[in-house]
Amino acid sequence: MHPLKLSLLSLAIAAGVSGQVCAAEDFSNLFTGGKSILDARYRYEYVDQNAAKGKAALEHANAQTLRTRLGFQTGQWYGLSSLVEADNVSRIGDESYNSTRNGQTQFSAVPDPDGSEINQALLRYDHKYGSAVAGRQRINLDNQRFIGSVAWRQNEQTYDGGLLQLKPIAGLTLTSAYIDNINSIFGPENGRYDNKTNPANIDGHSQLFNAQYVVMPELTVTGYSYLLDLDNIATNPTSAVGTLSSQTTGLRLNGAISGVTYAAEYAQQSDYGDNPNNLDSDYYLAELGYTVAGVGLKAGYEVLGGSDDGSSKVNNSNLAFQTPLATKHAFQGWADVFLTTPTDGIEDAYLGATAPLLGGTLQAVYHDFSAQQGGDNYGEEYDISYGHPIPGVKGLVALAKYANYDSADSAVTVDTEKFWLQLQYSYL
């Protein structure tokens, strides 16, 4: 049976059973127990990049945008609830940046196109043994390295489909989902300036499977398989559509022992669906963390493998390990230089610290990048941010953030500097 139909059927059966065995509930709970959603986020983003090899330098980008979100989350009635929210992204001031839709290609990219869209519209059923969701929804799995909502960008990435989550015993969570459309950060609409790497909507028939078991406080085990059938998107503008369709299967271990947090992960990626390429690459992660005197320290080593087959050098193919649906801004540096994994893969050794400071939070991260194959130096990056609630206004938070990537004269990247100022209000 079609996975989405399965989710909807589960929702209907569960609702029927709930109605038979529970005492009568007042239908008005849906409204009296509901909550309004109001969120406004202003952002200034500056981007300065060196010229790519053989090309003219791009002009500095200066983007001011406002993302406004309105919605309503109902209360529950026999476990049923619903959510609707709409987003609008609007430019403020000059259009001196490339939004990927405005044709301002002489500027560096700030992929926050103008427009309005339904961000989420869903029906949900909750039960003591799990939940089912049908409709347009936010999906974040584990640390969002493979499946996430990309909440950093002004237009969030959401998914059209069905999700079923079961909790049959204590500590065990089984998640499955079917997705037939992805509302990407480049929406809400295509236009004359989009290309095969940035469609507003990604079509296909993808399935997600994730099983997580908390064995003990010191160990959580997660196994997953993500079957991504992405019909109308490509690895780069000149490659065939479907080249990002893949099956990624992996295992993640994480926990905390004597105050030391850890994560270890391995995944293997192969081609799936109508991908014309033969994919075969690996992913590795090792990470340790420790908090001392209120300062959180973290060190890690992450590898996204390149192709083991020489065909990656032919016909402009890229057979490296890719994560097309990840919240990528959280990984491999905030300058977002490696949103597409280079053909020879990438190794990222990083150190980070998070500390409370004057009522806010200071964060700093250092990355050292190199090719997974061939040993080329991809340079280094320094990131720093500071966030602070605005006194006297509940729900209002300011953020300043900076990223500086030095390419070390790499042939596949360019020096990139980015700076953000942000003010966000969330109705609480």
KERO-317305 format. One record per atom (N, C-alpha, C, CB): residue in one letter; z, y, x negated. Coordinates in pm, whole numbers, plus 50000, padded with zeros to 5 digits. Each point is the difference from the previous one (the first is absolute). Glycine has a CB too. Example, Ala and Ser with C-alpha at 12.3 -4.5 7.8 and 13.67 -1.06 7.14 Angstrom:
residues 2
a507804943148681
a500005011950089
a500005012049910
a501254988350189
s498035022249846
s500065011949918
s500735010950077
s497854993749882
end
This chain:
residues 428
m500004988149915
m500005011950085
m500005012449912
m501224987750183
h498085022449861
h499935012849929
h501425005149974
h497755005350107
p502604998849767
p501365004149968
p500525011550085
p499554992449774
l499575017250261
l500455011150083
l500364995050139
l498575015949869
k500614975050187
k500314994350131
k501314992349996
k497554998650051
l502694994649835
l501264992749984
l501195009550007
l498824982949860
s501075028550070
s501085009750001
s500255005450139
s499455006049765
l499474997250307
l500145005250136
l500584989550094
l498085015349958
l501494972150024
l500534989250083
l501494998249974
l497764988849999
s502635011649872
s501414998749966
s500815011150063
s499374989049785
l500075023150214
l500665011550058
l500244997850150
l498945014949827
a500024980350242
a500104998150144
a500994989150035
a497645007650022
i502314980949905
i500914988950028
i501445004249977
i498224983749935
a502005023249950
a501355004349967
a500555009450105
a499474997349758
a499685011850288
a500445009650102
a500364992950130
a498565017649896
g500634972350140
g500274992750122
g501304992349994
g497574998250035
v502674995049852
v501234992549982
v501205009350003
v498774982749866
s501095028850064
s501095009649996
s500365004850140
s499265007049772
g499734995550311
g500235004950134
g500734989850087
g497975014049977
q501844972949995
q500614989650080
q501464997849964
q497784989350019
v502545012149849
v501334995949958
v500975011849986
v498944980949883
c500555031450114
c500875011449980
c500375006450133
c498975003949776
a502165002550224
a500385007850117
a499005011450017
a502454994049972
a497455010950153
a499035010550029
a500295012349916
a499744991250234
e499205014649714
e500115012449923
e499265010950074
e500194987349781
d500305024750204
d499405011450067
d498725004149927
d502275007750079
f496634993149995
f498715003849943
f500065013849936
f498864985950172
s502035022449878
s500105013649947
s500515000349856
s500415007950232
n500124980749720
n500444999449859
n498865003449904
n501694982650064
l497085014549978
l498865003049915
l499935014949967
l498784980650099
f501675027749995
f499905014549982
f501325006249957
f498205000350171
t502894995649894
t501305005849964
t500454995649861
t500615000450243
g498944987949713
g500364995249867
g498965003349896
g501264981950107
g497775026449931
g498915003349908
g500355011149903
g498444992650174
k500635010049735
k500215010049897
k498705007349970
k501874986349903
s498175026850098
s498825007949964
s499804999949849
s500345014650202
i498404986149756
i499655000149859
i499355013549969
i499694974649994
l500875032449909
l499425012649953
l500165000549849
l500535011950219
d498364989449712
d500035000449854
d498915009749954
d500884976049983
a499485033149929
a499035009549946
a500135000049848
a500095014450210
r498784984349720
r500034999549854
r498955009449941
r500834976250009
y499665034549928
y499125009249927
y499944995449854
y500565019550156
r498234981149785
r499864996149860
r498985008749929
r500624976550060
y499775028049822
y499065006149906
y499754990049888
y500815023650055
e497914973649915
e499664990549895
e498985006449905
e500454980550155
y499885018849716
y499145005449894
y499534988449913
y501235022350001
v497474977549966
v499444989449916
v499125006449892
v500064983550193
d500165012249684
d499205004749886
d499564987649922
d501265022449986
q497434975650001
q499474988449930
q498985004249894
q500374986050205
n499615006849684
n498965002049900
n498684994550050
n501714998949817
a497225004550115
a498684995250039
a499874985149968
a499025022949960
a500384969650132
a499674986149973
a498834999449903
a500834993050229
k499074995949700
k498964998549899
k498625002050062
k501474984249870
g497755025150075
g498645002550046
g499915008350125
g499414978949898
k501725026850148
k499995007850123
k500645013649976
k500094979050138
a499595030549950
a500625013149992
a501444999350050
a497765011050033
a503084997549913
a501405000150042
a500125004750145
a500715004449762
l500224989750312
l500285004350136
l500895012449998
l499784976350083
e500075032150017
e500895011650013
e501384995350047
e498035015150052
h502994992649912
h501364996750041
h500095000050154
h500925010149785
a499824980450268
a500224999550144
a501305007050036
a498724978550015
n501245029550090
n501185006450056
n499964997750151
n500115017749815
a500704973050232
a499964996150141
a501325003350068
a498364981749947
q501545024650169
q501165001950086
q499704993350134
q500645022049884
t500204968650156
t499784992850126
t501314998950076
t498104987149898
l501765011550233
l501164998050088
l499734987750085
l500545024850005
r500364965349984
r499914988150086
r501085001250108
r499104985649808
t500455014050318
t500925000750115
t499934987150077
t499735025050014
r501424969250015
r500064987250073
r500885001750123
r499674986949786
l499775009150330
l500735000250127
l499934986350063
l499495024650032
g501604971150031
g499964986950063
g501254997250082
g498584992149813
f501464995950242
f501154995650080
f500214985149981
f499585018250168
q501654978149798
q500444986149989
q500864996950122
q499925000449744
t499674990250340
t500784996950119
t501254992149964
t497905000150137
g503014999049960
g501094990549989
g499504986050033
g501665018050061
q499264972649956
q499634986150027
q500274996250146
q500484994349760
w498674997150290
w500174994050133
w499634985249987
w499485022050122
y501554969449889
y499824985649976
y499334997449865
y499834996450248
g500555011449653
g499454998249866
g498695006949976
g501164978949998
l498225026450106
l498725006849986
l500195014949969
l498984983450159
s500155021849756
s500005014349971
s498605003949957
s502454999749933
s497325013350057
s498695004649954
s500165012749917
s498894989850204
l500065013349724
l500015011749913
l498615006150000
l501844990149857
v498105023050155
v498745007449986
v500275012149913
v499144992150228
e500025010249671
e500125012049920
e498625004549954
e502314993249926
a497505019950069
a498725005949960
a500225009249881
a499134998550236
d499905001749673
d500065008449881
d498875010250001
d501074981349872
n499225030350073
n498975009949971
n500185004849857
n499885007150243
v499024993149680
v500015005649866
v499105012450001
v500414977149892
s500155034250065
s499255012650001
s500085006649864
s500465002850244
r498415002649714
r499945007849876
r500585013850024
r497964987249924
i502745017849974
i500525013650002
i499365007649885
i502214992650105
g497185018649922
g499425008149894
g498654994849953
g502295005849931
d497374997249943
d498694996749944
d499784985049991
d500075021349872
e498644975050135
e499624985949993
e499544996749857
e499335000050246
s501535003249656
s499634998149860
s500494986449949
s500105025049965
y499474964550102
y500314986349960
y499024990850071
y502465005449964
n497374982749983
n499124990050060
n500834990550085
n498385001649805
s501545000150326
s500794991650091
s499354986350021
s500845020650113
t498004977149829
t499104988550017
t499145001250125
t501664985849880
r498575024650200
r499215002050122
r499415014150009
r501454983150112
n498975026049801
n499605014050016
n498855004249910
n502335004750063
g497174986249853
g498855003249917
g500305008749880
g498694997950201
q502575005149774
q500385008649887
q500134991649872
q501205015850158
t497714977849805
t500034990349890
t500105006349862
t498684985050144
q501265028249848
q500185006749871
q501475000549960
q497955013650045
f502954983450053
f501435000049975
f500534985749983
f500225021350131
s500934977449806
s500704987149996
s500414995950141
s500825004849765
a499404982250253
a500274994750134
a501475001150038
a498094984449970
v502135019750154
v501294999150067
v499684993550134
v501045020949883
p499104965850129
p499474992950117
p500875001350126
p498984984249841
d501065028150211
d500725002950124
d499075007550096
d502225001049876
p496804991950185
p499055006750089
p500675005650125
p498234984749917
d501195026150136
d500465005550128
d499704990250113
d499645023549916
g501164977550190
g499694992250120
g501234995550074
g497954992749890
s501825002450232
s501084994850084
s499714985550036
s500465023150093
e500594968949917
e499814985750026
e501294994150056
e498294998449816
i501564991350267
i501154992150042
i500444991749880
i499234999250244
n501985003549708
n500494992949882
n500554986350035
n500535021949896
q500244977450213
q500514987250050
q499965000150152
q501484997249796
a498224991350262
a500054998050145
a500204985050020
a498495020350054
l502724975649981
l500324985849996
l500974996050111
l499625000249754
l500364986850272
l500954993550089
l500774990049917
l498525003150206
r502814996849809
r500864991749915
r500964991850086
r499825016949814
y500444970850142
y501044991950063
y500964995149893
y498414992850184
d502895009449839
d501044995849907
d500884989350063
d499985022649892
h500334967150028
h500834988850042
h500904996549882
h498224991250162
k502855001949865
k500924996549891
k499354991049896
k501905002250159
y497004991149878
y499304991549904
y498735006449945
y500934980650120
g498875032349903
g498815006449943
g499455011050087
g499494978849888
s499255024850086
s499365010850073
s498494998149997
s501895015549944
a497434991350149
a498544999950004
a499535014250030
a499934975750077
v499025028549854
v499465013550016
v498494998950018
v501865010249859
a497614996950240
a498565000450022
a499555014550011
a500064977550117
g498845025749815
g499465013650007
g499855006149862
g501035002650223
r498865010549773
r499885007449874
r501395002249944
r497875011350076
q502344984349800
q501364999649948
q500045002249849
q500614984550185
r500575019049768
r500295001249857
r500454986149951
r500675024950021
i498734970549867
i500414987149941
i500325002249853
i498564987050164
n502695010249799
n500455000649861
n500644986649965
n500365025150013
l499044967649897
l500524986949961
l500565000649858
l498344988850152
d502885006049832
d500704999749871
d500035014149939
d499284976049964
n500285025549912
n500055013149934
n498705007950019
n501584990549834
q497565005250257
q498735006550035
q498974999349887
q501285015250149
r498884975249758
r499044998849891
r498664994750048
r501904996349844
f498114996450269
f498754994550054
f499695005150140
f500384979949861
i500635022150221
i499815004750137
i500975011550026
i499224977050077
g500235035149952
g500885011350024
g499335010750084
g501114995149786
s499665015450244
s499535010550090
s499585012849927
s501504990650173
v498635009849694
v499565011549920
v500595013050058
v497864987849939
a503435012250087
a500635011350068
a499975012849917
a501454983850118
w498265015449752
w499945012049918
w498875009350042
w500954986949812
r497915007750226
r498885008250042
r500275005750140
r498414986149858
q500945025050172
q500275006750127
q499554991750119
q499765021949883
n499124970950105
n499564991150107
n500414985849963
n498045015150060
e502944979650010
e500564986949967
e499004988850030
e502305008850049
q497834980249878
q499174988150025
q500704991150102
q499025001149766
t500334996450347
t500584991150102
t499004989150037
t501425018950089
y499074971049982
y499254987750021
y499894996850149
y500784991549776
d498015004850268
d499774995750137
d500024984850005
d498635020850050
g502294973650028
g500074985550008
g501314995450060
g498504998549803
g501904989450161
g501234994250050
g500844994649886
g498874994450215
l502455007049797
l500924995249898
l501124992250066
l499465019549850
l500824968750099
l501054991350051
l500994997349888
l498434989450169
q502845013149858
q501044997749900
q501084991150061
q499525022549888
l500764966250047
l500984990350048
l501154998849902
l498194987550120
k503035011349936
k501204998049919
k500754987950055
k500165025049946
p499334962950028
p500554988050063
p501394996249950
p497694992450028
i502625010949847
i501324997249944
i500445012049917
i499564975049997
a501725025649974
a500535011349923
a499335000749863
a502204998050121
g497335013949846
g499415002349869
g498514997849990
g502154993849913
l497254999650188
l498574996849995
l499215009250093
l500564976049945
t498415030450002
t499125008550079
t498564995749977
t501635019249988
l497694977050119
l498604995849994
l499155010650069
l500644975549998
t498385029949930
t499165010650053
t498544996049995
t501685017149928
s497624984750182
s498564998050001
s499375011450077
s500244974849985
a498535028849976
a499325011150067
a498514997649997
a501845015949935
y497514989250168
y498545000550005
y499585014550012
y499864976950108
i499185027349811
i499555014049998
i498505000350018
i501925006849849
d497595001250247
d498545001250015
d499505014049968
d500104982350174
n500815027049792
n499575013449958
n501145006549923
n498435002350199
i501215004949695
i500985007449922
i499625014650005
i500464980249848
n500475028250196
n499805014550006
n500435005749865
n500375000850253
s498675002049663
s500305003549862
s500475014449985
s498314983249928
i502135020449952
i500465013649973
i498855009950002
i501874990749864
f496885004550132
f498845008849993
f499505004250137
f499394988949787
g501295006850319
g499595003650135
g500475013850040
g500044976150057
p499805027350074
p499664990450106
p498524996950016
p501995008250111
e497104999249825
e498584997750026
e499214999449870
e500235011750219
n498674981049785
n499035000549892
n499165012750013
n499944974649986
g499235027849915
g499145011650003
g498914998649897
g501885014350080
r497394996349897
r498854999249910
r500424998449855
r498725013950161
y502574988549807
y500434999749860
y500834987749963
y499965024750006
d500244966250087
d500754987849966
d499094990249928
d501525003350201
n499084986249741
n499224989449937
n500664986550025
n499195016149823
k500284973650113
k500464986450029
k501434997249952
k497644992949984
t502935016049936
t501364997649952
t501075006550087
t499074998449772
n500515010250323
n501025007550075
n499675001250150
n500495012649791
p499214976450277
p499755001050144
p501265003950075
p498204982949980
a501645024350131
a501145003750084
a500634987850065
a498945022250043
n500224968049992
n500474987750061
n499414988149924
n500225011350228
i500644979349735
i499574988149928
i499934988550100
i501035008249781
d497764986950242
d499794989350097
d500224986349935
d498375014550125
g501924975549958
g500134986449949
g500994992150082
g499445008149772
h500834979950182
h500914990950068
h500944994349894
h498294994350183
s502815012749794
s500934996349894
s501244993450059
s499165018949858
q501444972150063
q501224993150041
q501025001049888
q498694984250147
l502575018249894
l501105001549905
l501074989750030
l499525024749976
f500964968749919
f501074990250014
f501045002749893
f498414982650096
n502875018449947
n501085003249908
n501254992550045
n499005022949950
a501614969849959
a501234992650029
a501075004049899
a498694980650098
q502405024849952
q501075004749911
q501314992950036
q498875022549975
y501824972449921
y501264993150022
y501055005449903
y498794979350079
v502305025949979
v501125004749920
v500874987949970
v499955023550104
v499874970749779
v500734987949963
v501475003149981
v497954990749890
m502325020450041
m501365004849974
m499875014649960
m500864976949928
p500255030550064
p499865014149961
p499295002049866
p502075004350128
e498004985749787
e499365001149868
e498534996150000
e502204995349902
l497294999250208
l498624995049999
l499365000850137
l500614984949812
t498265022250195
t499114999950115
t498654994949955
t501235019450110
v498224970949964
v498724994049965
v498995003850107
v501134980649879
t497725024550080
t498945003950094
t498684993949957
t501205021650050
g498174971150041
g498664994949979
g499055006750096
g500914978049921
y497865024250036
y499075007350085
y498574996049972
y501605019050009
s497574983150093
s498554998449986
s499345010350090
s500204975149947
y499015033649992
y499345010950072
y498494997849993
y501905016249948
l497514981050167
l498584997150011
l499305012550055
l500434975050037
l498995032749874
l499425012950037
l498494998850012
l501875012049884
d497654989650239
d498574999950029
d499615014450032
d500024975750088
l499525031649812
l499755014450010
l498495002249991
l502265005749897
d497124996250217
d498544999150010
d499255012249947
d500364985750195
n500205026349819
n499225012149977
n500555008849888
n499374999350238
i501284994549665
i500555007449887
i499614992949872
i501935008650140
a497904999249753
a499544994449873
a500925004349886
a497645000150084
t502304992649805
t500815003149883
t499645013549941
t500224975749954
n498485027550044
n499555013149953
n498775004050081
n500914995849764
p498695016950230
p498925004950089
p498674992949984
p501135021649993
t498644971849893
t498704993749978
t500044984850014
t499455018749850
s501714975650180
s500084985550018
s499824996550148
s501524998049800
a498324989250227
a499744995550137
a501275001050085
a498214984649916
v501605017950214
v501154999750090
v500534985750007
v499095019550136
g502204979349889
g500644986950003
g500594995749869
g498434994150174
t501365013849719
t500484995949868
t501525001549985
t497795006549909
l502894999050190
l501465000549998
l500624989350090
l499865024549952
s499334966950107
s500544988850078
s500584989849904
s498325003650186
s502924992149840
s500674991249905
s501104992150068
s499475015949815
q500934973350119
q501194992450038
q500985000849885
q498674984350150
t502525021349879
t501035001549899
t501204991750041
t499195023249939
t501194967449976
t501114990950029
t501015000949887
t498494984550132
g502795017349903
g500975001849893
g501424996650038
g498525017349916
l502374984349984
l501424997050015
l500795011149932
l499564975050006
r501475030050065
r500855010649947
r501464995650005
r498355017650076
l502384984749813
l501434997449992
l500685013149968
l499654975949924
n501405027450149
n500755012149970
n501444998550044
n497925013750022
g502954994649920
g501424999350034
g500805008649905
g499704977050091
a501615020749907
a500905007549912
a501074990449948
a499575021750126
i500654978749743
i501004991549935
i500875008849912
i498454979850004
s502855020750029
s500965008049921
s499545014549985
s500674979249877
g498785026350229
g499585013949999
g498625002649946
g502345005149977
v497014984549969
v498645001349948
v499024995250106
v500814996849762
t498305012050284
t498974996050095
t498794994849923
t500815016950170
y498464974149893
y498824994549935
y498924996850103
y501444990549817
a497335008950136
a498884995350082
a499024993149906
a500285018750172
a499224969949872
a498984992649925
a498974995350101
a501644992649819
e497075009350149
e498974997150099
e498724995349932
e501005017150156
y498344973549912
y498694995549954
y499104998450122
y501004988149798
a497735015950189
a499024998250108
a498644996949939
a501285015750152
q497924977049925
q498644996749959
q499055005150106
q500774979549873
q498115026450084
q499045005850093
q498644993449985
q501245021749993
s498174974750122
s498654994250004
s499205007050108
s500864977649918
d497845020150083
d499155006550100
d500234993850137
d498285005249824
y501365002450279
y500254995750138
y498935006450089
y502524997549958
g497244996350155
g499055005650097
g498605000649942
g501845013250101
d497514998349917
d498625001849955
d499895007049865
d499335000850239
n501724998649681
n499945006149867
n498904993349918
n502475005650010
p496545001949939
p498914994049924
p500404995949859
p498445013650135
n502754990849819
n500444996849864
n500964988349999
n499715023949938
n500404969749948
n500984989349978
n501215005949930
n498174982449987
l502935018950085
l501215006049944
l500964989349949
l499755019450156
d500904983549733
d501014990949944
d500845007949902
d498504979750029
s502595026150018
s500855008149913
s501464998450043
s498125016649963
d502774987949950
d501444997750020
d500785013049997
d499754977549896
y501445021750163
y500945011250003
y501364995149950
y498765011150194
y501894997149722
y501334996749950
y500905012350009
y499034982549846
l502245015250183
l500975010849999
l501344994849948
l498825011450193
a501814996349718
a501374997549957
a500725013449998
a499344979649861
e501805021450207
e500695012950013
e501504997950000
e498075009450127
l502654999549802
l501464999949996
l500525013850035
l499994981749826
g501175018850238
g500625012650034
g501504999449984
g498155004650157
y502455007049817
y501465000649985
y500465014250031
y499994981449825
t501155019850241
t500555013250033
t501285002149921
t498984999150230
v501085012249698
v501195003349922
v500345014750023
v499434982449826
a501815020150210
a500485013750027
a499125007150102
a500935001049769
g498594991650332
g499195005850105
g498545001749968
g502015011250069
v497584985549808
v498615001249958
v499334986450007
v500565019549850
g498394979450228
g499264987550013
g498934999049894
g500454999750245
l499584989749675
l499024997949894
l499114988250035
l501595009449830
k497144991450133
k499054989450033
k498994998649887
k500305004250248
a499374983349718
a498964997249901
a499174988550053
a501455008249807
g497234992750172
g499144989550053
g498714998549924
g500995004150219
y498354984949810
y498704997049939
y499144993550108
y501004997049766
e497905009750269
e499134995450108
e498594998049947
e501425011950172
v497954977149867
v498664996849953
v499104996950119
v500924991249783
l497955015850227
l498944996750094
l498814995449917
l500825016950177
g498844970449834
g499064993849909
g498565004650018
g501504980949997
g497775018849891
g498575002250005
g499274987150028
g500235019149841
s498464981550163
s499214988150025
s499944991349876
s498655012450170
d501474974549850
d499874990649889
d498554996449976
d502264991250049
d496845014850028
d498594996249993
d499175012249966
d500374981650166
g498715016549744
g499225011249948
g499145007050102
g500014988449788
s499865006250334
s499145006250099
s500545013650044
s499314977350077
s501975025649893
s500555013050037
s499315011349925
s502194989050047
k497155007749844
k499305010249922
k498565002150050
k501424994049803
v498174998050295
v498625000450046
v499935005850141
v499444980149855
n499495027050176
n499745004950136
n501145008750055
n498634979650038
n502065027249872
n501055009350042
n501084993350085
n498315018049993
s501954969349982
s501044992950074
s501375003049941
s498374981850058
n502645016350021
n501395001149955
n500764988650064
n499875025549971
l500474964449950
l500634988050054
l501494999649969
l497844988049975
a502735023449988
a501425000549967
a500854998650126
a499495014649801
f501804982950179
f500964998750109
f500155013550070
f501244981349877
q498485019250254
q500075012450076
q501044999050112
q497585004449947
t502965007150093
t500995000550108
t499575010750101
t501874992249844
p497085005450234
p499415010550084
p500895005150112
p497874989949949
l503135002350094
l500845004350112
l501415003849956
l498654985350149
a501575016149722
a501335003349949
a500335014750020
a499764981749831
t501535021550160
t500445013849985
t499925003149851
t501554999150207
k497265004349745
k499745000349856
k500705011349928
k497834989850049
h502475021050020
h500635011549934
h501354996249939
h498835015350161
a501804974549890
a501314995849949
a499904991849872
a500835000350234
f497964996649722
f499814991249886
f499055006249898
f500424980150148
q499775016849725
q499105004149892
q499825015149989
q498844978450030
g502225028950001
g499995014349978
g499575008350119
g499564994849768
w501095016650249
w499745008750115
w498695007749988
w502445002050031
a496964998249850
a498725006949985
a498874992350068
a500815009749785
d499444978050258
d499044991850076
d498684998049924
d501035008650211
v499084989349659
v498804997849918
v499444986050020
v500885016349832
f499994974050198
f499584986050005
f500034994450143
f500854997249767
l498685010750329
l499934995050138
l499074987950009
l500455023250086
t498504976749833
t499154988249983
t500294994249862
t498185009350156
t502164978049838
t500294993649871
t498744999849914
t501804985950107
p498275018649768
p498824999549913
p499504985749982
p500825020449881
t497924978350083
t499364986949985
t500784990749908
t497805011050039
d502774994449853
d500744991849905
d501464998450036
d498435007649827
g501944995950297
g501394998650042
g500885010649938
g499644975750025
i501655023750006
i500935010149950
i501384994049979
i498705018050117
e501944986349774
e501404996949973
e500785013050004
e499384979749858
d501725020350214
d500825012150018
d501434996849961
d498505008350187
a501954997249701
a501404999049960
a500685013250036
a499474983849810
y501615015750267
y500585012350051
y501535000249989
y498065001850156
l502465010449834
l501435002749999
l500275011250100
l500234992649757
g500855006250321
g500295010250097
g501495002150018
g497894994550113
a502475017349938
a501395003250028
a500075008750125
a500604998549754
t500444999150327
t500265008050120
t501455004249997
t498224987850134
a502025025449884
a501375005049988
a500275010850104
a499984994749756
p501265005750298
p500385011150087
p500185012749916
p501124984150162
l498425027449893
l500115012649926
l500135011650098
l498654990449809
l502485016350189
l500225012150080
l499704997750148
l499435013849799
g500994974950250
g499814996950142
g498644994450034
g501585017750046
g497554980749855
g498684994350021
g499814987549915
g499105022750054
t499644973149931
t499684988049924
t498915003149898
t500664985450195
l499625011649679
l499055001849891
l499464986349959
l501215020949919
q497474978250066
q499384987449959
q498995002649888
q500314990550232
a499695000649668
a499055001149890
a499514986149964
a501145020949913
v497544978050057
v499394987149966
v499015002049886
v500274991850239
y499714998749668
y499025000049892
y499184987050008
y501525014349852
h497154987050133
h499104988450003
h499184999449872
h499885001350251
d499944986849696
d499094997549889
d498954990050048
d501815004749824
f496914999250174
f498934991950058
f499094994349892
f500095014050207
s499434974049817
s498984993949912
s499174990350082
s501495002649796
a497354993650150
a499134990450067
a500594986049986
a497975014549957
q501954977750151
q500494986249993
q499084991349917
q501055002950223
q497675000549771
q499044993049916
q499385009949901
q499514983350186
g500405012849691
g499365008549900
g500945009049924
g498054999250141
g503165003449915
g501015007549927
g499795015149994
g500294979849871
d498775025850207
d499795014549996
d501255007550046
d497554996450043
n502675015249897
n501125008550038
n499585008950116
n500894999749764
y499824999550348
y499715008250117
y500895012450008
y499264979550118
g501565022849781
g500795012249998
g501394998650058
g497895012050016
e502704999450019
e501385000250049
e500165010850105
e500834991449778
e500285007650296
e500265009850106
e501485002950012
e497984992050123
y502335020849902
y501365004550027
y500055005350143
y500415005549754
d500594989950322
d500185004550138
d501425005050018
d498274983550083
i501895027249994
i501345005150029
i500005006450139
i500465003849753
s500634994250322
s500115006150132
s501445003850028
s498034986750081
y502135023050010
y501335004150045
y499945003250148
y500595009049770
g500254984250306
g500085002450144
g501375004750040
g498274982750036
h501805026350062
h501295005750039
h499965003950148
h500415008549763
p500594987450316
p500095004750138
p500235015150003
p500904977550073
i498515029250026
i500205014450015
i501305002450078
i497465004349994
p503505002649947
p501295002250069
p499825007350132
p501135000649778
g499614995050320
g500035006750129
g498944995850099
g500945018449880
v498104973350075
v498954995450092
v499934984749991
v498675021849973
k501914971750124
k500024985549998
k498594994350008
k502265000350107
g497414990649802
g498704993550002
g498945007049917
g500584992150222
l499775018849710
l499035007549919
l500254997149852
l499855018350177
v499104976949754
v500134995949859
v498865006149920
v501134978350067
a499215027049814
a499005005649908
a499794990449884
a500655023650065
l498134976149882
l499664991249889
l499075007249904
l500294979750147
a500005019249724
a499105004449894
a499694987849915
a500935023949998
k497794974449964
k499584987649935
k498885003049901
k500664986650203
y499365006549683
y499035002949894
y499594986949933
y501005023049962
a497694975850008
a499474988349930
a499045004749892
a500254985650206
n499885008649674
n499135003649888
n499514987249934
n501235021949965
y497474975450051
y499394988149941
y499135003949882
y500034988450224
d500215005249660
d499235002149877
d499174987549977
d501765015649899
s496924985650106
s499114988549994
s499854994149860
s498815009750192
a501664997349703
a499814995549862
a498534997449971
a502294989850002
d496865018650058
d498544999149981
d499424986750047
d500235015349806
s500384978950295
s499474987750059
s498635002450061
s502334992050046
a496834997949949
a498655001450054
a499964998750152
a499124990949786
v501985004650277
v499974997350145
v500845009950081
v499644976049946
t501115033049988
t500845009550073
t499895013749933
t501604981450072
v498995028749993
v500035013549943
v501425005550012
v497565004050059
d502785005449853
d501305006750010
d500155006250138
d500015004649751
t501164993450311
t500245004750136
t501415005750012
t498394982950090
e501695028949969
e501295006650023
e500085003650148
e500085009149761
k501064987650302
k500175003050142
k501395005950022
k498414981350065
f501655027650035
f501275006350036
f500065001750151
f500105012049778
w501064985250279
w500195001150145
w501255008250032
w498854977850032
l501065030150073
l501155006050066
l499934996050147
l500105019749835
q501004975250217
q499984994750136
q501265004050076
q498604980749921
l501225021850206
l501095003050092
l499784991650124
l500305023749910
q500684967850122
q499844990850114
q501195001050094
q498644984549857
y501035016650272
y501025000150105
y499834987950089
y500105025049994
s500974967750025
s500014988550090
s501095001850103
s499124985049819
y500525014350308
y500985001550108
y500864987550005
y498435014950133
l502854986849852
l500954988649993
l500894999650121
l499975001349752
end
